[in-house]
Amino acid sequence: MKDSQDRGGGRRGRPPASEQRPRSTKQPRPTIPGTLPRGDAPARRPARADAGASEPQKRPQRSKDGRAAGAEPGTPRRSASARRDGARDRRAASGTRSSKGRESGSTSTSRTTKAKVASSTPPLFGAAGSRRRRGIILVAVSLVIIAATIAVAIFLRGQLAEREERIIAQEQDTSYEIIPCEPSMLDIVLNQTGTIAGYPVTFGLSVTNTSDQSCSLDAGSEHLVLEVSSGNDQIWSSAHCPAGAGSRLYVFGPDVSSQINVEWSGGRSTPSCDAGLPAPRPGTYVVQGSVDGVGFPALTQSFVLTGADGAVPASEPAAEPTE
């Protein structure tokens, strides 16, 4: 019984072998568009309707004799120059298409930029535009005022500079004339230091200009001369053998004072600068002064010389003989 069951139907629950479906005849799964089917070769994507328009035209294949592929045997062969002309035409057509694409791209870019600038530019009309116009006008007026102020300042500065230059030029052109001092213009006080006969004596002159004009006085030994005499006897003169500077110019402005000193050695003098002359004796002497030959009354004054013991003579000293 067991063998009959195996021959008839096999194991319980399984259909007989004749009714079983062969394993090699499986139904393939349906392929979904856009996916890869089972297997090694990928499925081709369906071609778009405009694929032919976008793809560049393929160059036709030519045989070894220069004829186009698929041409009839009777078709004449194209020369090399004709082939070069055709290639040049194709390159020119390709460049024209690319340049048109670039021009269209640049045109769209410029339009986009203009749109952005127009959108970013604040409006000039309405409430916001009115405020903007007022702000622009205010800035412009401020700039004009600042420029006008700077221009006026530069103009005034130039005018002041010109005025200063004119004043300086006038001051430089103005010459102050200084005249020689006359006796009537000066107040001179004569002082004497040293009273012993035979010893040095200093005559001090205090000079003051009492006029309202400046004047000059040359107190050099060649201009200011003091002379000491006793009666008709000339004892000494500062013009004999002068030791100091020949010129010492003093300028006295109004109410200006100065001190001038003249030294006398206390001995006699001669124009030839002789030596070994006798010394003056005690007595009364007279000093007189002049400047450039013009006598000054204020420089005339008498003074007394005493002996070494301080004794004062009763009368003027007698004239001493001179060799």
C-alpha positions as CSV (number, residue, x, y, z in Angstrom):
1,M,0.0,0.0,0.0
2,K,2.8,2.3,0.8
3,D,4.4,1.7,-2.6
4,S,1.2,2.4,-4.3
5,Q,0.8,5.7,-2.5
6,D,4.3,6.7,-3.6
7,R,3.7,5.8,-7.2
8,G,0.3,7.4,-7.3
9,G,0.8,10.6,-5.6
10,G,4.0,10.7,-3.6
11,R,3.9,12.2,-0.2
12,R,0.6,13.3,1.3
13,G,-0.3,16.8,0.5
14,R,1.9,17.1,-2.7
15,P,0.4,16.8,-6.2
16,P,1.7,14.2,-8.5
17,A,4.9,14.8,-10.5
18,S,3.0,15.2,-13.7
19,E,1.0,18.0,-12.3
20,Q,4.0,19.9,-10.8
21,R,5.1,23.2,-12.5
22,P,8.5,23.1,-14.0
23,R,11.1,25.2,-12.1
24,S,12.8,26.7,-15.2
25,T,9.7,28.3,-16.5
26,K,9.4,31.2,-14.1
27,Q,7.5,34.3,-15.2
28,P,9.7,37.5,-15.3
29,R,8.8,40.4,-13.1
30,P,7.4,43.4,-14.9
31,T,9.9,46.1,-15.4
32,I,9.1,49.6,-13.9
33,P,10.0,52.5,-16.2
34,G,13.0,54.3,-14.8
35,T,14.5,51.3,-13.0
36,L,17.0,48.7,-13.9
37,P,15.7,45.2,-14.6
38,R,17.4,42.2,-13.2
39,G,20.4,41.3,-15.2
40,D,23.7,42.8,-16.3
41,A,22.5,45.2,-19.1
42,P,20.9,48.5,-17.9
43,A,17.6,49.4,-19.5
44,R,17.6,52.2,-21.9
45,R,15.8,55.3,-20.9
46,P,13.0,56.3,-23.3
47,A,14.2,59.0,-25.7
48,R,12.7,62.4,-25.4
49,A,10.8,63.9,-28.2
50,D,13.2,66.8,-28.5
51,A,16.4,64.8,-28.2
52,G,17.1,65.2,-31.9
53,A,16.8,69.0,-31.7
54,S,19.2,69.4,-28.8
55,E,21.8,66.9,-29.9
56,P,24.4,68.2,-32.3
57,Q,24.2,66.8,-35.8
58,K,26.7,64.0,-36.2
59,R,29.3,64.2,-38.9
60,P,28.5,61.7,-41.6
61,Q,30.9,58.8,-42.0
62,R,32.9,58.7,-45.2
63,S,34.5,55.9,-46.9
64,K,38.2,55.7,-48.0
65,D,37.4,57.2,-51.4
66,G,35.7,60.4,-49.8
67,R,32.1,59.4,-50.5
68,A,29.5,59.6,-47.7
69,A,28.5,56.4,-46.0
70,G,25.5,54.9,-47.7
71,A,26.0,56.9,-50.9
72,E,25.2,55.3,-54.2
73,P,28.2,53.9,-56.1
74,G,27.7,56.4,-58.9
75,T,28.1,59.4,-56.6
76,P,31.2,61.4,-57.6
77,R,34.0,61.8,-55.0
78,R,34.3,65.3,-53.3
79,S,37.6,67.1,-53.6
80,A,39.8,68.0,-50.6
81,S,39.0,71.7,-51.0
82,A,35.3,71.0,-51.0
83,R,35.7,68.9,-47.8
84,R,37.6,71.7,-46.1
85,D,35.0,74.2,-47.1
86,G,32.3,72.0,-45.7
87,A,34.2,71.6,-42.4
88,R,34.7,75.4,-42.2
89,D,30.9,76.0,-42.8
90,R,30.0,73.5,-40.0
91,R,32.4,75.2,-37.5
92,A,31.0,78.6,-38.4
93,A,27.5,77.3,-37.9
94,S,28.4,75.8,-34.5
95,G,30.2,79.0,-33.4
96,T,27.1,81.1,-34.4
97,R,24.9,78.9,-32.3
98,S,27.2,79.1,-29.3
99,S,27.6,82.9,-29.6
100,K,23.8,83.3,-29.9
101,G,23.5,81.2,-26.7
102,R,26.1,83.4,-24.9
103,E,24.3,86.6,-26.1
104,S,21.0,85.4,-24.9
105,G,22.6,84.4,-21.5
106,S,24.3,87.8,-21.2
107,T,21.0,89.6,-22.2
108,S,19.1,87.7,-19.5
109,T,21.9,88.5,-16.9
110,S,21.8,92.2,-17.7
111,R,18.0,92.2,-17.5
112,T,18.2,90.5,-14.1
113,T,20.9,93.0,-12.9
114,K,18.8,96.0,-14.0
115,A,15.8,94.5,-12.2
116,K,17.8,94.2,-9.0
117,V,19.1,97.8,-9.3
118,A,15.6,99.1,-9.9
119,S,14.3,97.2,-7.0
120,S,17.1,98.4,-4.7
121,T,16.9,102.1,-5.7
122,P,14.7,104.0,-3.3
123,P,11.6,105.6,-4.8
124,L,11.6,109.3,-5.6
125,F,7.9,109.7,-5.4
126,G,5.5,109.4,-2.5
127,A,6.2,110.1,1.2
128,A,9.6,108.2,1.1
129,G,10.6,110.0,-2.1
130,S,9.7,113.4,-0.6
131,R,11.9,112.8,2.4
132,R,14.7,111.6,0.1
133,R,14.4,114.7,-2.0
134,R,14.5,116.9,1.1
135,G,17.6,115.1,2.3
136,I,19.4,115.5,-1.0
137,I,18.5,119.2,-1.1
138,L,19.7,119.7,2.4
139,V,23.0,118.0,1.7
140,A,23.5,120.1,-1.5
141,V,22.8,123.4,0.4
142,S,25.2,122.4,3.1
143,L,27.9,121.7,0.6
144,V,27.3,125.0,-1.1
145,I,27.5,126.9,2.2
146,I,30.8,125.1,3.2
147,A,32.3,125.9,-0.2
148,A,31.3,129.6,0.0
149,T,32.8,129.8,3.5
150,I,36.1,128.3,2.4
151,A,36.2,130.7,-0.6
152,V,35.5,133.7,1.6
153,A,38.2,132.6,4.1
154,I,40.8,132.2,1.3
155,F,39.9,135.6,-0.1
156,L,40.2,137.4,3.3
157,R,43.4,135.6,4.0
158,G,44.9,136.8,0.7
159,Q,43.7,140.4,1.4
160,L,45.3,140.3,4.9
161,A,48.6,138.9,3.4
162,E,48.7,141.7,0.8
163,R,48.0,144.4,3.4
164,E,50.8,143.0,5.6
165,E,53.2,143.0,2.6
166,R,52.3,146.6,1.8
167,I,52.9,147.7,5.4
168,I,56.3,145.9,5.5
169,A,57.3,147.5,2.2
170,Q,56.3,151.0,3.5
171,E,58.3,150.4,6.6
172,Q,61.3,149.3,4.6
173,D,61.1,152.3,2.3
174,T,60.8,154.7,5.2
175,S,64.2,156.1,6.0
176,Y,64.8,157.7,9.4
177,E,67.1,160.7,8.9
178,I,69.5,161.2,11.8
179,I,71.1,164.6,11.9
180,P,74.2,165.6,13.9
181,C,73.5,166.8,17.4
182,E,73.6,170.6,17.8
183,P,74.5,172.3,21.1
184,S,70.9,173.5,21.5
185,M,69.6,169.9,21.3
186,L,71.7,168.6,24.1
187,D,71.9,169.0,27.9
188,I,75.5,168.3,29.0
189,V,76.7,168.1,32.6
190,L,80.5,168.0,33.0
191,N,82.0,166.2,36.0
192,Q,85.6,166.0,37.1
193,T,87.4,163.1,38.9
194,G,90.9,163.8,40.3
195,T,92.2,167.2,41.6
196,I,95.9,166.7,42.3
197,A,98.2,168.5,39.9
198,G,100.4,166.1,37.9
199,Y,98.0,163.1,38.3
200,P,95.4,161.7,35.9
201,V,92.1,163.5,35.7
202,T,88.8,162.0,34.2
203,F,86.3,164.3,32.6
204,G,82.8,162.8,32.6
205,L,80.1,164.1,30.2
206,S,76.5,163.2,30.9
207,V,74.7,164.0,27.6
208,T,70.9,164.1,27.2
209,N,68.9,164.8,24.1
210,T,66.2,167.3,25.0
211,S,64.7,167.7,21.5
212,D,62.0,165.7,19.8
213,Q,64.3,164.4,17.1
214,S,67.0,161.8,17.1
215,C,70.6,163.0,16.6
216,S,74.1,161.5,16.5
217,L,77.2,162.6,18.3
218,D,80.7,161.2,17.5
219,A,82.8,161.2,20.7
220,G,85.9,159.7,19.2
221,S,89.2,161.3,19.6
222,E,89.1,162.7,16.1
223,H,85.7,164.4,16.7
224,L,85.3,165.3,20.4
225,V,88.2,167.5,21.6
226,L,88.8,168.8,25.1
227,E,91.4,171.3,25.9
228,V,92.9,172.4,29.3
229,S,94.4,175.9,29.5
230,S,95.6,178.4,32.1
231,G,95.2,181.9,30.8
232,N,96.9,182.0,27.4
233,D,98.9,178.8,28.1
234,Q,97.5,175.7,26.5
235,I,98.3,172.8,28.9
236,W,96.8,169.8,27.2
237,S,94.5,168.8,24.3
238,S,92.9,165.4,23.6
239,A,93.7,165.9,19.9
240,H,97.4,165.6,20.7
241,C,98.6,162.0,20.3
242,P,95.2,160.4,20.9
243,A,95.2,157.0,22.5
244,G,91.5,156.0,22.1
245,A,89.4,155.2,19.1
246,G,89.2,157.8,16.4
247,S,85.4,157.4,16.1
248,R,82.7,156.5,18.7
249,L,79.3,157.3,17.3
250,Y,76.4,157.8,19.8
251,V,72.8,158.1,18.6
252,F,70.5,159.9,21.0
253,G,66.8,159.6,20.6
254,P,64.4,162.0,22.3
255,D,65.0,162.1,26.1
256,V,67.9,159.6,25.8
257,S,71.0,160.0,27.9
258,S,74.5,158.6,27.8
259,Q,77.8,158.9,29.7
260,I,81.0,159.8,27.9
261,N,84.4,159.8,29.6
262,V,87.6,161.5,28.4
263,E,90.9,160.8,30.2
264,W,93.7,163.3,30.8
265,S,97.1,162.0,32.0
266,G,97.7,165.2,34.1
267,G,100.7,166.3,32.1
268,R,101.4,168.7,29.3
269,S,101.0,167.8,25.6
270,T,102.1,169.1,22.2
271,P,101.1,168.2,18.7
272,S,104.5,166.5,18.2
273,C,104.0,164.3,21.3
274,D,107.1,165.7,23.0
275,A,108.2,164.0,26.2
276,G,109.9,165.3,29.4
277,L,107.7,168.4,29.7
278,P,107.2,169.9,33.1
279,A,104.0,169.0,35.0
280,P,101.3,171.6,35.6
281,R,101.4,173.3,39.1
282,P,98.5,173.5,41.5
283,G,96.1,176.3,40.5
284,T,92.9,177.1,38.6
285,Y,92.4,175.8,35.0
286,V,89.8,175.9,32.3
287,V,88.5,173.1,30.2
288,Q,86.7,173.7,26.9
289,G,85.1,171.2,24.4
290,S,84.1,171.1,20.8
291,V,82.7,168.5,18.4
292,D,83.9,168.6,14.8
293,G,85.0,172.2,15.4
294,V,81.7,173.3,16.8
295,G,82.1,174.7,20.3
296,F,79.7,173.5,23.1
297,P,79.2,176.1,25.8
298,A,78.3,173.4,28.3
299,L,81.7,171.9,27.9
300,T,83.4,175.1,29.1
301,Q,84.2,174.9,32.8
302,S,86.9,175.9,35.3
303,F,88.4,173.6,37.9
304,V,91.1,173.6,40.6
305,L,94.2,171.4,40.9
306,T,95.7,171.2,44.4
307,G,99.1,170.1,45.5
308,A,100.0,166.7,46.9
309,D,99.2,167.9,50.4
310,G,95.9,169.2,49.3
311,A,96.8,172.9,49.6
312,V,94.9,175.3,47.3
313,P,96.9,178.1,45.8
314,A,95.7,181.7,46.4
315,S,96.0,182.7,42.8
316,E,96.2,181.3,39.3
317,P,99.5,179.5,38.5
318,A,102.0,181.5,36.6
319,A,102.7,180.4,33.0
320,E,105.5,178.0,32.8
321,P,108.1,178.4,30.1
322,T,108.0,175.8,27.3
323,E,111.0,174.7,25.3
